[in-house]
Amino acid sequence: MDVETPSPRGVVYRFDCFTLDLIRGALLAAGGTEIALRPKAFTLLRQLVENAGRLLNRDEIMAAVWPGVAVTDDSVTQAVKEIRRALGDGDQRLLRTVPRRGFLFAAEVSRVDDKATLVVLPPDPDHEQTGIQGTALARSPSGRPMLVVLPFTNMTGDPEQEYFADGITEDLTTALSHLRWFSVIARNSAFTYKDRAVDIRQVGRELGVGYVLEGSIRKAGSRVRITAQLCETEAGSHVWASRFDGDLADIFDLQDRLADAVVGAIEPSLRLAEVERVRAKPTESQTAYDLYLRALPHRFLTREGNNEAMRLLRRAIAIDPGFAAAKGTLAGLHVARFAQDWAEDGDVAEALRCARDVIEDGGEGAPSALAWAGHALAFFARDYEAGNAAVERALLLAPNSAIVLNLGGWSRQYAGDGAGAVARLEQAMRLSPVDPAKFYLMTTLGYAKFLLRDYAEAAKLARRALADQPTYLLTHRLLVASLAQLGDDQLAVMEALKTLLRIAPGYTVSAAAAHTAARDSELFEGLRKAGLPE
């Protein structure tokens, strides 16, 4: 292939199941089959891959691909179309169009230089990334360093303030997960270490992380003190420690300062503009924020807990009607509520109202809220385009958030992309390896496997999920449909159906159709085969 702008060095880029080989000047599919691209499309693909994760506007693209030549916007459009055809990317999973702004190459990209050193974009390709002490960091499968925020210790002496320390931990996890140059273990996995005396090196081995952030919270009247320390897990050594004092009215500023300090300790040359982008305060009301934090532990597992969380979130929103995190969480609770057959009159209208408010706000400061809002919009309104777009936006804002990746898995299923769903869900499970609510991730992954017609794996995941949470209706539905589609153990099908009907007496295929936004007819066919009434 005649590539117009040869690379000054021999470089190979890998992404998804493709290889962009600048040594040979070729785009290769899995197995080494070359995919034909015209020179301009190849040059554009190279430009996009070399700037993965960064939005390129049309002016930048024209300057790089058509230097000194006057071309129309249609030239860019046609080259983009050719790339998407070559990558089989009709749903824009890899190459995304951002309306009126440009194009974004959203795949994870690794680079192998001519010395065969593997590095991961965006770090400097000439240097392997190392830890602060000069040792290599534990890395996620994407190549990023890994960090966990352990539950901060409540030192107030008041058990009623436990939620406050937990909220600080969760907020720091969320803020740090927005940063693209390292990965953060999900909050639920981190909380398995709560109230336990732990050895930092053991945590590193169990979670596969290079760094641990831990600390404590003290409150005295309206004053709060946050202490934190960052430890490197291989040697168990301290890297950094600091103390932050302030007023409760400035709690978000304290969290921002702590997040900045941790980021600065891990990599002094991090892009501070990214930190600024994720700083948006969730609410100006400390009372509303307290109510929001109190709601989080009660969200999903029981009807009573769900009701309590709804009550707290509604109070928070009444105090601060612009509180996006509370609104998005409330919309998500309604999805769980509806799917479990707990819904009451007015629930759907409230869910859609909250979801649309969050989406209209843009979700810059609350990516998980934006993802829940998009999920609710797709689930209740069947507005797949707008709902999935919101989830994709949340993934751009928080690519390392396990819950956003989980909801991104649902969004890919709604689009009929089982393989894309599996990729996101497996990444979420890597980021949340010991999550007590892992049953939810396993159930979502099971549905993705079902979409790919891997009924045996779907049934296996459903059984694992039910071992952790035996009353989750969605998982029972998945198990029944998977076993029925396998068709090799009618006794198991009958037993699974009997258990489902014990959990949800009077359940029907019509109810199942109402309780999902997925459009997979094989799911309902499986339920019919099992003998679930219409």
N, C-alpha and C positions, 0 to 999 in steps of 0.2 A: 504494500500500500504506500502511495506517495504522500507522506505526511509533510505539511508545509513548514511546520515550526519544530524541528527536531530538538529533543532534549539535550542540554549540554552534558548530562550524565546519563549513565544507563540506569533507568528507574522502572520498576514494575509496581503498579498499584493493584490492590485487591479489594473488592467490595461485593457484597451479596455472593452470588455464585459466579462472578465474572473476574477477569484479569485484564487490566489495561497495560499492555507491554510496550513501553516507549523504546525499548531496545530493538524490538522487531517492528514496531509501528503497527501493532495489531490489537484488536479487541477480541478476547478469547472467552468462550463459554466454558462451563464445567466440562472437564475431559479434554480441553485443549482445542476444541473446534473453533476456527476463526470465523468471526461475524463480520461481514462486509459493511464498511462505512465509507462514505465519500470523504475526501480530505477535510472539507470545512466542518462536517459533522464530527469527525474524529478530533479535530483541533478544539472544537467547542466542548466535547466530552472531556478532553484533557483539562481544559480550563476549569470546568465544573468540578471535576474530581480533585484537582489540586487546591480548590477552594471549598472543599466539602464542609458543610455546616455554616457557610457564609452566603448571605443573599447577594447575588450579582445582578446589577441592573443592566438594561439593554445597552447603555452607553459603554459600560465596562466590557461587555461581551463583544460589541462591535469593534472596539479598539484592540481587543486581543485577537479576534478571529478574522476581521476584515480591516487591518490597519491601512489607513490612507485611502480606503475605497469607500465610495458613497453607495450604501445599500439600503434597502427598505426594511422595515420591521418584519416583513414577510420572510426575509432570508433567515432571520433568527428563528421565526416560528417553524419554518420548514425543517431547519436543522434540528430543532428540539424534537419535532415529530419523528424524524428519522432515528434519533437516539432512542426515543421511547419504544419505537418498533423493534429496534435491535435488542433492547433490554427486556422486552415483554412487559413494559411498565405503563400499560394503558390506564391503571388506576393511580398513577403518580405516586407510587410508594417510594421510589428512588429519586426521581427528578420532579420536583414540585413547582408549579406555577403559583406565584404570589401575585394576585391581581394588581395591576397598575404599579407594581414595584420591581418585579424581575423573576429570577429563577433561583432555586435552592436545591443543591444536591444533598439529600438527607441520609444517604447510606453511611454506615460505618466504613471508613477507608483505612487500609493499612498500606505501608510503603516499604518496599525492599530496594535498597540502593545497590550500586554495583559492587559493594563489599559484602553483600548478603546480610546486612544488618536490618532486622525488622523493627520498624518504629510505627507509631500510630499518630495520624494527624489529629490535632493541629500542632504538637510539639515540633521543635527544631529538628529536621531530619538528619542533621549531622551529629546529634548527641543522644545517647540513650538517657532516658529520664531516670534520675536517681533520687534516693531519699535525702533528707536533710543531713543525715549523718554520713552520707556518701555511699550507702548500701542500696541495692535495687529494691524498689517498693513491691509489695504484693500487688498483683494486678487482677482486674476483672478480665473476662474473656475478650473485651474490647481493647485491652491493653492499658486501660487507665489505672492509676493507683487506686487503692480501695481504703475507705475510712468508715468507721462506725462511731456513732454518737451513743455512748452508753447512757442509761437513765440517770439524770442528775439526782443527787441525794437531797431529800427534804430535811434541812437542818433547823427548821423553825420550831420543832417540838410539838407541832400541831398536826395530827394526822389528817385533819380537814384540808390542809394546804398541800396534800400530796399531789392533787391534780395540777397545782401551779408548777411544781417542779417537772411533772410529766409534760406539761404544755411547753415549757422552755425547751425540753429535750426534743419534742416533736417539731417545734418551730425551727430549731437549729438544723435538724435533719432535713426538713423541707428546704430551707434556705440554701444549705450546702449542696443539696441534690440538684439544684438548678445549674450549678457550675459544671461545664462540660469537660474539664480537664481531669477530673477524678470522679470515681463512682462512690456512692454512699449506700451502705447497707440499710434496708428499709427499717422503719421505726418498730414494727412488730417483732422482727427478729432481734433487734437490739433490746427490746423490753423483756426478753426471756432471761436477761441477766439482772433484772431489777431485784433489789434486796438480797443480792448474792455477793459474797466476797469472791472476787475473781482475780486470777492471775492474767496480766496483760498478754503474756506470751501464749497462754492457753486460748484466750479470746482470738488472738491472731490466727492460731491454727484452726480453731473451730469455724471461724467465719471467713477465713482466707483474706484477712485485711492486713495492710501494712501499718495503719495508724489507728489509735483509739483516742477519742475525745471524751473525757469524763469531768464531772464537776459537782458542785453543790449550790443550793439556794438557801439564803437566809433572809428573813423578813423581820423588820422591826417597825411597827406602825406603817407609815407610808413609804418607808425606805426599804430597799432591797439590795442585797449583795450577791453577785454571781461570781464564784470562783471556778476556774477551768484549767485543765492541763491536757496537753497533747503528748501522747507517748508513742514511741516507735516499738512495734510488737516483736521484732526479731530478737532484739537484745533486751527488751523491756525497759528501755531508757527514756527519760524525760527529754522532750524536745523543746517544750515551751510551756509556761504557766503564767496566768495573769488573774487579776481581780478587777471586778467592775462594780462600782457603787452608783446608785442613782435612786430616783424617785419612781414609784409605781406608775406615775403618769408618763414616765419616759421609758417604760419597759421595752418598747419596740426599738428605741435608740440603743439600749443596752444590748439587745439581741444582735442588732446590726454591727455594733462595735466588736462583739465577741466573734461573729461570723467573719468579719474583716480580719481580725487578728489570727484566727485559725488559718484562713486562706493564705495570709501573708507568711505564716510560719511554714506552710507546706511548700509554697513556690513563690519567692519574692517578686517574680516578674509576671504574676498573673494579671490578666486584664481587668483593671479596677472598674472599667465601664460596665462589665457584666455584673459585678457586685452591685453597682448602683441600680441596675435594671431590676434586680430581684428584691429590692428593699421596700417596695410599697407596703405601707402599714395596713394590716387587715381591717382595723377599725380604730377610731379615736376614743372609743368608750371602753374603759377598763372593765366596767360591769358587764357589757355585752361580750367582751373577750372572755371573762371568767365563765359566763354561761356556756359559751362555745366550747371551752376546754372541758367543762364538766359533762358535756354531751358526748364527747368522743368515745369514752369507754363503753357506752351503752348502745352502740349503733345497730348491730346486726343480729345478734344471736337469739334473742327471745323477743316475743311480742311485747312483753312488759318493758324490757330494756329499750326497744325501739320506740315505744310510746313516751318513755321518759326523755329520751334524746330529742324527740320531736317537740316536746313541751319546752325543753331548755332552749332549743334553737329558735323556736317561735318567739320566746321572750327576748333573746338576743337581737333578733331582727326587728322586733317592736321598738327596742331601745335605739338601734342603729339600722335604719332601713337600707343603708348602703353597704352593709357588711357582706361582701361577696363570699368569703369563706363559709359563713354560716348558711347563706342561701344555697350555695352549691352543695354543701353537705346535706341540707334538708331535701333538695331535689334528689340526691342519691339515695337518701333514706326511703323516699317514696318508691323508688325502683325496687329496693329490697323488700319493702313492705308489700308492694303489689305482687311481686314474684312469689312471695310466701303466702299469698292469699289472705293478707291481713288488711287490705285496703278498706277505707271508709269513704262515705260520700264527701266530695270536695277535695279528696287527696290529689287526684290527677290535675285538677285545675290549679291547685297550689304548687304542685311540682313544676308544671309548665311555666307558671308565672315566675317562679324563682329561677328556673333554668334560663328563661329568656332575658331576665334582668342581668344575670351573670354574663351571658354571652354578649349582650349589648355593651356591657362595661368593658369587655375585652380580656379580662382574666389575667392581666399582666402580673398582679401581685398574688394571685391565688390559682396556680395551674391545676391543682387537684380539684378545686371547685369548678374550674372551667371544664375539666374532663367529666366530672359528674353531671354538670349541666348539659353537655353534649350528649352524654349517655341517656339522660332523662328525656331529652328532646327526641332522640331516635326511638327510644323505647315507647314513650307515650303517644307522640304525635306521628310516629313513623316518618319523620322528616329526616331521612338518612343523610341527605346531602349536608344540611346545616349542622346536624348533630355530629356527624363524623368530622366535618371541618373544624368544629370546636375542639374535639378530642385531638386532632392532629396539631392544632395550634398549641394545646396544652403540652403535647410531647416536645414541640420545639422549645417551649419555655422550661420544661423540666424533664430532660431526656433520661434521667437516672431515677425517677420516682417510680417505685414499684406499683403503687396504686394507679398512677397515670398509665403505665405500661399495661397493667391489667385491663383497664378500660379501653386502651388502645387495641388490645386483643379482641374485645367485643366489637369494636368499630370495624376491624378487618373482617370479622365474621359476618357482620351486617352487609359488608361489601362483597361477601362470597369468597374472600381470600383466606382460606384455611391455613396455607403455609405462612402467610404474613402474620396471622394471628399467633401461630405456634412460636414464631421467632420472638415476638414481643413478650409472650407469656413465659417462655423459657428464660428470657433476660430478667423478667420480673422475679422469677423464682431464684435466680442466681443472686439477685440483690436482696432477697428476703429468705435466706436459706432455712431459718428456724422460726418462721412466723407462726404464732399460735393460731392465726386465722388462715393458715395455708390451705385449708379446705376450700376457701373461696377461689384461690388461684388454681388449685387442682381441678375444681369444677369447671372453671372457664376454659382451662387447657383441655379438659375432657370434651367439651363441646366443640373445640377447634379440631380435635382428632376425629370426632364424629363427622364433622363437615368434610374431612379428608377421607371418610369411609373407613377409618381405622377403628372399627367397632371394638375390637379386643382391647386396644389401648384405652379407648374411652371408658369401657367398663372397668378396667383396672384402676384408672384414675378416680372414677366415681366411688369405687369400693374404698380406696385409700382416703378419700375425702370424708366419706360417711363414717369411717373409723374414728375420725376426729370430731365430726359434727353430725350425729346420726339423725337429726330432725330437719336437715336442710332440704326443702322440697325440690329445688332445682336439681340437686344431685340425685335424688331418688328418681326423678323423671328421666335423667340422662341414663342411669343404670338400666331402667326398664327398657327404654328404647334401644340401647346398645345390645343388651342381651337378646332382645327379640330379633334384631337385625342379624345377629350372629346365627341364631336359629339352631344351635346345637345342644341346648340344655333347657328344655321346656320346664323342668322342675325349678330351675333357677329363675326363669322368667316369671313363673307363677308366684314364687316366694317374694321376688322383688316387687311385683305388682301388689301383692297383699300388704307388704310393708308400706308402700306409697299410699295406699288407700287408708291405712291405719293413721298415717301422718295427716292426710287430707281427705277425710270421708266425703264421698260424693264427687271426687275429682273426675274430670272428663277431658277428652281430647280438645273440645272447644275451650275449656278453661286453660289448658296448656297453651293453646294458640294465642289466647289473650294475655298470657303471662310471659310472653317472649316477643322480642322484636326480630328475632332471627327468621329468615325466610327459607329454611331448609325443610322441604316437604318430607324428606326421609325421616326426620324426627317424629313427625306426627304419624307417618306410616308405621314406624316402629311401635309407637304406643297402641295403634290399632291392632297390629299383629299380636301384641301382648294381651289384648282383650280389654283395654280401657274403653269404657263406653263413650259414644260420641257426645 
